[in-house]
Amino acid sequence: HAHPEETLEGTDIQDGGGPDVTFHTLFPKAGRYKVWIQFKRAGKLSTVSFTFRVLRQGETISGGR
């Protein structure tokens, strides 16, 4: 469970954010992960999922797997 940083770049504003959302997360090990993000816009709650790969230290994308 993580929450985005809520700052507007170059300002002292601490809420409102956007258009980018930044998360800082540590993953316990390399592998494939699926994450979900929920956001509310114009009163409608939306959920979107993303699947991505976390590489081992020193591994590159062209590493073959």
PDB file of N, CA, C and O in Angstrom:
ATOM      1  N   HIS A   1       0.844  -1.163   0.000  1.00  0.00           N
ATOM      2  CA  HIS A   1       0.000   0.000   0.000  1.00  0.00           C
ATOM      3  C   HIS A   1       0.895   1.233   0.000  1.00  0.00           C
ATOM      4  O   HIS A   1       1.759   1.376   0.866  1.00  0.00           O
ATOM      5  N   ALA A   2       0.693   2.114  -0.959  1.00  0.00           N
ATOM      6  CA  ALA A   2       1.481   3.346  -1.031  1.00  0.00           C
ATOM      7  C   ALA A   2       0.576   4.478  -1.489  1.00  0.00           C
ATOM      8  O   ALA A   2      -0.441   4.262  -2.149  1.00  0.00           O
ATOM      9  N   HIS A   3       0.971   5.679  -1.124  1.00  0.00           N
ATOM     10  CA  HIS A   3       0.260   6.878  -1.563  1.00  0.00           C
ATOM     11  C   HIS A   3       1.232   7.731  -2.363  1.00  0.00           C
ATOM     12  O   HIS A   3       2.430   7.738  -2.079  1.00  0.00           O
ATOM     13  N   PRO A   4       0.725   8.455  -3.365  1.00  0.00           N
ATOM     14  CA  PRO A   4       1.617   9.288  -4.174  1.00  0.00           C
ATOM     15  C   PRO A   4       2.112  10.498  -3.391  1.00  0.00           C
ATOM     16  O   PRO A   4       1.495  10.942  -2.423  1.00  0.00           O
ATOM     17  N   GLU A   5       3.248  11.011  -3.851  1.00  0.00           N
ATOM     18  CA  GLU A   5       3.699  12.300  -3.331  1.00  0.00           C
ATOM     19  C   GLU A   5       2.730  13.347  -3.842  1.00  0.00           C
ATOM     20  O   GLU A   5       2.372  13.336  -5.020  1.00  0.00           O
ATOM     21  N   GLU A   6       2.306  14.241  -2.986  1.00  0.00           N
ATOM     22  CA  GLU A   6       1.292  15.217  -3.379  1.00  0.00           C
ATOM     23  C   GLU A   6       1.880  16.621  -3.406  1.00  0.00           C
ATOM     24  O   GLU A   6       1.491  17.480  -2.614  1.00  0.00           O
ATOM     25  N   THR A   7       2.802  16.848  -4.304  1.00  0.00           N
ATOM     26  CA  THR A   7       3.380  18.181  -4.454  1.00  0.00           C
ATOM     27  C   THR A   7       3.289  18.608  -5.911  1.00  0.00           C
ATOM     28  O   THR A   7       3.284  17.778  -6.820  1.00  0.00           O
ATOM     29  N   LEU A   8       3.220  19.877  -6.109  1.00  0.00           N
ATOM     30  CA  LEU A   8       3.277  20.439  -7.454  1.00  0.00           C
ATOM     31  C   LEU A   8       4.697  20.938  -7.664  1.00  0.00           C
ATOM     32  O   LEU A   8       5.175  21.807  -6.934  1.00  0.00           O
ATOM     33  N   GLU A   9       5.361  20.389  -8.653  1.00  0.00           N
ATOM     34  CA  GLU A   9       6.763  20.698  -8.894  1.00  0.00           C
ATOM     35  C   GLU A   9       7.001  22.206  -8.978  1.00  0.00           C
ATOM     36  O   GLU A   9       6.292  22.924  -9.683  1.00  0.00           O
ATOM     37  N   GLY A  10       8.012  22.667  -8.246  1.00  0.00           N
ATOM     38  CA  GLY A  10       8.387  24.069  -8.293  1.00  0.00           C
ATOM     39  C   GLY A  10       7.530  24.974  -7.425  1.00  0.00           C
ATOM     40  O   GLY A  10       7.650  26.197  -7.486  1.00  0.00           O
ATOM     41  N   THR A  11       6.650  24.363  -6.602  1.00  0.00           N
ATOM     42  CA  THR A  11       5.788  25.175  -5.739  1.00  0.00           C
ATOM     43  C   THR A  11       5.821  24.623  -4.321  1.00  0.00           C
ATOM     44  O   THR A  11       6.419  23.578  -4.065  1.00  0.00           O
ATOM     45  N   ASP A  12       5.178  25.329  -3.410  1.00  0.00           N
ATOM     46  CA  ASP A  12       5.012  24.857  -2.040  1.00  0.00           C
ATOM     47  C   ASP A  12       3.647  24.209  -1.832  1.00  0.00           C
ATOM     48  O   ASP A  12       3.300  23.847  -0.707  1.00  0.00           O
ATOM     49  N   ILE A  13       2.872  24.058  -2.900  1.00  0.00           N
ATOM     50  CA  ILE A  13       1.530  23.479  -2.802  1.00  0.00           C
ATOM     51  C   ILE A  13       1.657  21.992  -2.490  1.00  0.00           C
ATOM     52  O   ILE A  13       2.385  21.277  -3.178  1.00  0.00           O
ATOM     53  N   GLN A  14       0.951  21.518  -1.453  1.00  0.00           N
ATOM     54  CA  GLN A  14       1.078  20.140  -1.018  1.00  0.00           C
ATOM     55  C   GLN A  14      -0.122  19.257  -1.367  1.00  0.00           C
ATOM     56  O   GLN A  14      -0.133  18.081  -1.005  1.00  0.00           O
ATOM     57  N   ASP A  15      -1.114  19.783  -2.048  1.00  0.00           N
ATOM     58  CA  ASP A  15      -2.203  18.924  -2.488  1.00  0.00           C
ATOM     59  C   ASP A  15      -2.717  19.411  -3.832  1.00  0.00           C
ATOM     60  O   ASP A  15      -2.449  20.544  -4.231  1.00  0.00           O
ATOM     61  N   GLY A  16      -3.437  18.578  -4.513  1.00  0.00           N
ATOM     62  CA  GLY A  16      -3.940  18.910  -5.842  1.00  0.00           C
ATOM     63  C   GLY A  16      -3.169  18.155  -6.902  1.00  0.00           C
ATOM     64  O   GLY A  16      -3.762  17.524  -7.777  1.00  0.00           O
ATOM     65  N   GLY A  17      -1.849  18.215  -6.828  1.00  0.00           N
ATOM     66  CA  GLY A  17      -0.956  17.425  -7.668  1.00  0.00           C
ATOM     67  C   GLY A  17      -1.316  17.351  -9.131  1.00  0.00           C
ATOM     68  O   GLY A  17      -2.248  18.003  -9.602  1.00  0.00           O
ATOM     69  N   GLY A  18      -0.545  16.532  -9.842  1.00  0.00           N
ATOM     70  CA  GLY A  18      -0.819  16.235 -11.231  1.00  0.00           C
ATOM     71  C   GLY A  18      -0.063  17.125 -12.186  1.00  0.00           C
ATOM     72  O   GLY A  18       0.457  18.154 -11.753  1.00  0.00           O
ATOM     73  N   PRO A  19       0.029  16.797 -13.445  1.00  0.00           N
ATOM     74  CA  PRO A  19      -0.625  15.620 -14.010  1.00  0.00           C
ATOM     75  C   PRO A  19       0.139  14.313 -13.744  1.00  0.00           C
ATOM     76  O   PRO A  19      -0.410  13.240 -13.994  1.00  0.00           O
ATOM     77  N   ASP A  20       1.372  14.365 -13.252  1.00  0.00           N
ATOM     78  CA  ASP A  20       2.147  13.155 -12.973  1.00  0.00           C
ATOM     79  C   ASP A  20       1.915  12.689 -11.547  1.00  0.00           C
ATOM     80  O   ASP A  20       1.661  13.499 -10.655  1.00  0.00           O
ATOM     81  N   VAL A  21       2.004  11.378 -11.333  1.00  0.00           N
ATOM     82  CA  VAL A  21       1.904  10.799 -10.009  1.00  0.00           C
ATOM     83  C   VAL A  21       3.193  10.042  -9.747  1.00  0.00           C
ATOM     84  O   VAL A  21       3.606   9.219 -10.564  1.00  0.00           O
ATOM     85  N   THR A  22       3.840  10.313  -8.604  1.00  0.00           N
ATOM     86  CA  THR A  22       5.108   9.677  -8.279  1.00  0.00           C
ATOM     87  C   THR A  22       4.960   8.830  -7.023  1.00  0.00           C
ATOM     88  O   THR A  22       4.439   9.294  -6.008  1.00  0.00           O
ATOM     89  N   PHE A  23       5.426   7.578  -7.097  1.00  0.00           N
ATOM     90  CA  PHE A  23       5.433   6.667  -5.960  1.00  0.00           C
ATOM     91  C   PHE A  23       6.865   6.218  -5.717  1.00  0.00           C
ATOM     92  O   PHE A  23       7.632   6.045  -6.664  1.00  0.00           O
ATOM     93  N   HIS A  24       7.227   6.029  -4.465  1.00  0.00           N
ATOM     94  CA  HIS A  24       8.517   5.456  -4.097  1.00  0.00           C
ATOM     95  C   HIS A  24       8.217   4.154  -3.371  1.00  0.00           C
ATOM     96  O   HIS A  24       7.660   4.159  -2.273  1.00  0.00           O
ATOM     97  N   THR A  25       8.592   3.036  -3.993  1.00  0.00           N
ATOM     98  CA  THR A  25       8.288   1.727  -3.432  1.00  0.00           C
ATOM     99  C   THR A  25       9.516   0.840  -3.511  1.00  0.00           C
ATOM    100  O   THR A  25      10.237   0.863  -4.508  1.00  0.00           O
ATOM    101  N   LEU A  26       9.757   0.061  -2.474  1.00  0.00           N
ATOM    102  CA  LEU A  26      10.826  -0.936  -2.475  1.00  0.00           C
ATOM    103  C   LEU A  26      10.195  -2.309  -2.659  1.00  0.00           C
ATOM    104  O   LEU A  26       9.243  -2.657  -1.961  1.00  0.00           O
ATOM    105  N   PHE A  27      10.721  -3.085  -3.594  1.00  0.00           N
ATOM    106  CA  PHE A  27      10.209  -4.423  -3.847  1.00  0.00           C
ATOM    107  C   PHE A  27      11.146  -5.433  -3.194  1.00  0.00           C
ATOM    108  O   PHE A  27      12.362  -5.253  -3.245  1.00  0.00           O
ATOM    109  N   PRO A  28      10.613  -6.491  -2.583  1.00  0.00           N
ATOM    110  CA  PRO A  28      11.444  -7.420  -1.830  1.00  0.00           C
ATOM    111  C   PRO A  28      12.404  -8.246  -2.681  1.00  0.00           C
ATOM    112  O   PRO A  28      13.442  -8.686  -2.189  1.00  0.00           O
ATOM    113  N   LYS A  29      12.070  -8.461  -3.944  1.00  0.00           N
ATOM    114  CA  LYS A  29      12.954  -9.243  -4.812  1.00  0.00           C
ATOM    115  C   LYS A  29      12.586  -8.991  -6.269  1.00  0.00           C
ATOM    116  O   LYS A  29      11.537  -8.424  -6.571  1.00  0.00           O
ATOM    117  N   ALA A  30      13.464  -9.421  -7.158  1.00  0.00           N
ATOM    118  CA  ALA A  30      13.216  -9.283  -8.594  1.00  0.00           C
ATOM    119  C   ALA A  30      12.030 -10.171  -8.983  1.00  0.00           C
ATOM    120  O   ALA A  30      11.749 -11.174  -8.327  1.00  0.00           O
ATOM    121  N   GLY A  31      11.346  -9.788 -10.050  1.00  0.00           N
ATOM    122  CA  GLY A  31      10.229 -10.589 -10.542  1.00  0.00           C
ATOM    123  C   GLY A  31       9.164  -9.717 -11.170  1.00  0.00           C
ATOM    124  O   GLY A  31       9.339  -8.510 -11.336  1.00  0.00           O
ATOM    125  N   ARG A  32       8.062 -10.347 -11.513  1.00  0.00           N
ATOM    126  CA  ARG A  32       6.925  -9.627 -12.091  1.00  0.00           C
ATOM    127  C   ARG A  32       5.982  -9.203 -10.970  1.00  0.00           C
ATOM    128  O   ARG A  32       5.711  -9.963 -10.040  1.00  0.00           O
ATOM    129  N   TYR A  33       5.493  -7.976 -11.082  1.00  0.00           N
ATOM    130  CA  TYR A  33       4.570  -7.436 -10.094  1.00  0.00           C
ATOM    131  C   TYR A  33       3.374  -6.822 -10.811  1.00  0.00           C
ATOM    132  O   TYR A  33       3.492  -6.300 -11.920  1.00  0.00           O
ATOM    133  N   LYS A  34       2.239  -6.895 -10.161  1.00  0.00           N
ATOM    134  CA  LYS A  34       1.039  -6.231 -10.664  1.00  0.00           C
ATOM    135  C   LYS A  34       0.618  -5.237  -9.601  1.00  0.00           C
ATOM    136  O   LYS A  34       0.507  -5.587  -8.426  1.00  0.00           O
ATOM    137  N   VAL A  35       0.386  -4.013 -10.005  1.00  0.00           N
ATOM    138  CA  VAL A  35      -0.057  -2.970  -9.084  1.00  0.00           C
ATOM    139  C   VAL A  35      -1.355  -2.368  -9.606  1.00  0.00           C
ATOM    140  O   VAL A  35      -1.654  -2.416 -10.799  1.00  0.00           O
ATOM    141  N   TRP A  36      -2.103  -1.809  -8.687  1.00  0.00           N
ATOM    142  CA  TRP A  36      -3.348  -1.138  -9.031  1.00  0.00           C
ATOM    143  C   TRP A  36      -3.272   0.294  -8.554  1.00  0.00           C
ATOM    144  O   TRP A  36      -2.673   0.588  -7.520  1.00  0.00           O
ATOM    145  N   ILE A  37      -3.873   1.168  -9.305  1.00  0.00           N
ATOM    146  CA  ILE A  37      -3.988   2.557  -8.880  1.00  0.00           C
ATOM    147  C   ILE A  37      -5.471   2.919  -8.940  1.00  0.00           C
ATOM    148  O   ILE A  37      -6.172   2.581  -9.895  1.00  0.00           O
ATOM    149  N   GLN A  38      -5.922   3.599  -7.924  1.00  0.00           N
ATOM    150  CA  GLN A  38      -7.293   4.091  -7.906  1.00  0.00           C
ATOM    151  C   GLN A  38      -7.258   5.603  -7.847  1.00  0.00           C
ATOM    152  O   GLN A  38      -6.456   6.201  -7.130  1.00  0.00           O
ATOM    153  N   PHE A  39      -8.144   6.204  -8.613  1.00  0.00           N
ATOM    154  CA  PHE A  39      -8.240   7.658  -8.591  1.00  0.00           C
ATOM    155  C   PHE A  39      -9.691   8.056  -8.803  1.00  0.00           C
ATOM    156  O   PHE A  39     -10.480   7.322  -9.399  1.00  0.00           O
ATOM    157  N   LYS A  40     -10.018   9.228  -8.302  1.00  0.00           N
ATOM    158  CA  LYS A  40     -11.369   9.740  -8.463  1.00  0.00           C
ATOM    159  C   LYS A  40     -11.303  11.021  -9.272  1.00  0.00           C
ATOM    160  O   LYS A  40     -10.543  11.935  -8.954  1.00  0.00           O
ATOM    161  N   ARG A  41     -12.102  11.074 -10.310  1.00  0.00           N
ATOM    162  CA  ARG A  41     -12.156  12.261 -11.169  1.00  0.00           C
ATOM    163  C   ARG A  41     -13.612  12.540 -11.479  1.00  0.00           C
ATOM    164  O   ARG A  41     -14.347  11.654 -11.912  1.00  0.00           O
ATOM    165  N   ALA A  42     -14.017  13.761 -11.257  1.00  0.00           N
ATOM    166  CA  ALA A  42     -15.411  14.174 -11.483  1.00  0.00           C
ATOM    167  C   ALA A  42     -16.372  13.253 -10.730  1.00  0.00           C
ATOM    168  O   ALA A  42     -17.447  12.922 -11.230  1.00  0.00           O
ATOM    169  N   GLY A  43     -15.967  12.838  -9.503  1.00  0.00           N
ATOM    170  CA  GLY A  43     -16.831  12.022  -8.673  1.00  0.00           C
ATOM    171  C   GLY A  43     -16.867  10.546  -9.017  1.00  0.00           C
ATOM    172  O   GLY A  43     -17.552   9.781  -8.338  1.00  0.00           O
ATOM    173  N   LYS A  44     -16.139  10.110 -10.069  1.00  0.00           N
ATOM    174  CA  LYS A  44     -16.143   8.710 -10.490  1.00  0.00           C
ATOM    175  C   LYS A  44     -14.835   8.039 -10.077  1.00  0.00           C
ATOM    176  O   LYS A  44     -13.753   8.522 -10.411  1.00  0.00           O
ATOM    177  N   LEU A  45     -14.937   6.906  -9.338  1.00  0.00           N
ATOM    178  CA  LEU A  45     -13.770   6.147  -8.914  1.00  0.00           C
ATOM    179  C   LEU A  45     -13.369   5.181 -10.027  1.00  0.00           C
ATOM    180  O   LEU A  45     -14.194   4.407 -10.512  1.00  0.00           O
ATOM    181  N   SER A  46     -12.110   5.229 -10.425  1.00  0.00           N
ATOM    182  CA  SER A  46     -11.583   4.331 -11.459  1.00  0.00           C
ATOM    183  C   SER A  46     -10.424   3.537 -10.886  1.00  0.00           C
ATOM    184  O   SER A  46      -9.677   4.042 -10.047  1.00  0.00           O
ATOM    185  N   THR A  47     -10.266   2.291 -11.334  1.00  0.00           N
ATOM    186  CA  THR A  47      -9.164   1.436 -10.945  1.00  0.00           C
ATOM    187  C   THR A  47      -8.467   0.955 -12.213  1.00  0.00           C
ATOM    188  O   THR A  47      -9.112   0.469 -13.141  1.00  0.00           O
ATOM    189  N   VAL A  48      -7.132   1.097 -12.242  1.00  0.00           N
ATOM    190  CA  VAL A  48      -6.329   0.683 -13.394  1.00  0.00           C
ATOM    191  C   VAL A  48      -5.190  -0.180 -12.873  1.00  0.00           C
ATOM    192  O   VAL A  48      -4.588   0.146 -11.850  1.00  0.00           O
ATOM    193  N   SER A  49      -4.884  -1.286 -13.567  1.00  0.00           N
ATOM    194  CA  SER A  49      -3.780  -2.139 -13.142  1.00  0.00           C
ATOM    195  C   SER A  49      -2.632  -2.075 -14.140  1.00  0.00           C
ATOM    196  O   SER A  49      -2.831  -1.818 -15.328  1.00  0.00           O
ATOM    197  N   PHE A  50      -1.425  -2.315 -13.632  1.00  0.00           N
ATOM    198  CA  PHE A  50      -0.209  -2.343 -14.436  1.00  0.00           C
ATOM    199  C   PHE A  50       0.595  -3.566 -14.021  1.00  0.00           C
ATOM    200  O   PHE A  50       0.681  -3.876 -12.832  1.00  0.00           O
ATOM    201  N   THR A  51       1.181  -4.261 -14.982  1.00  0.00           N
ATOM    202  CA  THR A  51       2.094  -5.359 -14.693  1.00  0.00           C
ATOM    203  C   THR A  51       3.465  -4.948 -15.199  1.00  0.00           C
ATOM    204  O   THR A  51       3.595  -4.440 -16.312  1.00  0.00           O
ATOM    205  N   PHE A  52       4.489  -5.170 -14.380  1.00  0.00           N
ATOM    206  CA  PHE A  52       5.834  -4.800 -14.792  1.00  0.00           C
ATOM    207  C   PHE A  52       6.851  -5.723 -14.154  1.00  0.00           C
ATOM    208  O   PHE A  52       6.527  -6.481 -13.239  1.00  0.00           O
ATOM    209  N   ARG A  53       8.073  -5.659 -14.633  1.00  0.00           N
ATOM    210  CA  ARG A  53       9.146  -6.514 -14.156  1.00  0.00           C
ATOM    211  C   ARG A  53      10.168  -5.702 -13.372  1.00  0.00           C
ATOM    212  O   ARG A  53      10.619  -4.653 -13.830  1.00  0.00           O
ATOM    213  N   VAL A  54      10.526  -6.187 -12.200  1.00  0.00           N
ATOM    214  CA  VAL A  54      11.590  -5.594 -11.398  1.00  0.00           C
ATOM    215  C   VAL A  54      12.845  -6.413 -11.661  1.00  0.00           C
ATOM    216  O   VAL A  54      12.850  -7.628 -11.465  1.00  0.00           O
ATOM    217  N   LEU A  55      13.912  -5.746 -12.105  1.00  0.00           N
ATOM    218  CA  LEU A  55      15.153  -6.432 -12.461  1.00  0.00           C
ATOM    219  C   LEU A  55      16.014  -6.709 -11.238  1.00  0.00           C
ATOM    220  O   LEU A  55      15.930  -5.999 -10.236  1.00  0.00           O
ATOM    221  N   ARG A  56      16.846  -7.750 -11.325  1.00  0.00           N
ATOM    222  CA  ARG A  56      17.858  -8.006 -10.300  1.00  0.00           C
ATOM    223  C   ARG A  56      18.940  -6.952 -10.413  1.00  0.00           C
ATOM    224  O   ARG A  56      19.136  -6.379 -11.485  1.00  0.00           O
ATOM    225  N   GLN A  57      19.638  -6.690  -9.336  1.00  0.00           N
ATOM    226  CA  GLN A  57      20.723  -5.717  -9.346  1.00  0.00           C
ATOM    227  C   GLN A  57      21.728  -6.102 -10.421  1.00  0.00           C
ATOM    228  O   GLN A  57      22.183  -7.245 -10.468  1.00  0.00           O
ATOM    229  N   GLY A  58      22.076  -5.152 -11.283  1.00  0.00           N
ATOM    230  CA  GLY A  58      23.026  -5.370 -12.366  1.00  0.00           C
ATOM    231  C   GLY A  58      22.423  -5.929 -13.634  1.00  0.00           C
ATOM    232  O   GLY A  58      23.086  -5.940 -14.671  1.00  0.00           O
ATOM    233  N   GLU A  59      21.164  -6.404 -13.585  1.00  0.00           N
ATOM    234  CA  GLU A  59      20.496  -6.961 -14.762  1.00  0.00           C
ATOM    235  C   GLU A  59      20.010  -5.817 -15.654  1.00  0.00           C
ATOM    236  O   GLU A  59      19.609  -4.761 -15.165  1.00  0.00           O
ATOM    237  N   THR A  60      20.053  -6.041 -16.947  1.00  0.00           N
ATOM    238  CA  THR A  60      19.520  -5.065 -17.888  1.00  0.00           C
ATOM    239  C   THR A  60      18.338  -5.677 -18.644  1.00  0.00           C
ATOM    240  O   THR A  60      18.158  -6.894 -18.647  1.00  0.00           O
ATOM    241  N   ILE A  61      17.562  -4.846 -19.265  1.00  0.00           N
ATOM    242  CA  ILE A  61      16.386  -5.314 -20.005  1.00  0.00           C
ATOM    243  C   ILE A  61      16.791  -6.270 -21.114  1.00  0.00           C
ATOM    244  O   ILE A  61      16.064  -7.224 -21.390  1.00  0.00           O
ATOM    245  N   SER A  62      17.912  -6.047 -21.747  1.00  0.00           N
ATOM    246  CA  SER A  62      18.365  -6.918 -22.823  1.00  0.00           C
ATOM    247  C   SER A  62      19.054  -8.171 -22.278  1.00  0.00           C
ATOM    248  O   SER A  62      19.712  -8.891 -23.028  1.00  0.00           O
ATOM    249  N   GLY A  63      18.907  -8.435 -20.972  1.00  0.00           N
ATOM    250  CA  GLY A  63      19.568  -9.553 -20.314  1.00  0.00           C
ATOM    251  C   GLY A  63      19.057 -10.918 -20.721  1.00  0.00           C
ATOM    252  O   GLY A  63      19.605 -11.927 -20.276  1.00  0.00           O
ATOM    253  N   GLY A  64      18.015 -10.992 -21.560  1.00  0.00           N
ATOM    254  CA  GLY A  64      17.613 -12.268 -22.111  1.00  0.00           C
ATOM    255  C   GLY A  64      16.367 -12.898 -21.522  1.00  0.00           C
ATOM    256  O   GLY A  64      15.789 -13.773 -22.168  1.00  0.00           O
ATOM    257  N   ARG A  65      15.916 -12.512 -20.339  1.00  0.00           N
ATOM    258  CA  ARG A  65      14.741 -13.163 -19.778  1.00  0.00           C
ATOM    259  C   ARG A  65      13.506 -12.359 -19.967  1.00  0.00           C
ATOM    260  O   ARG A  65      12.427 -12.777 -19.546  1.00  0.00           O
TER     261      ARG A  65
END
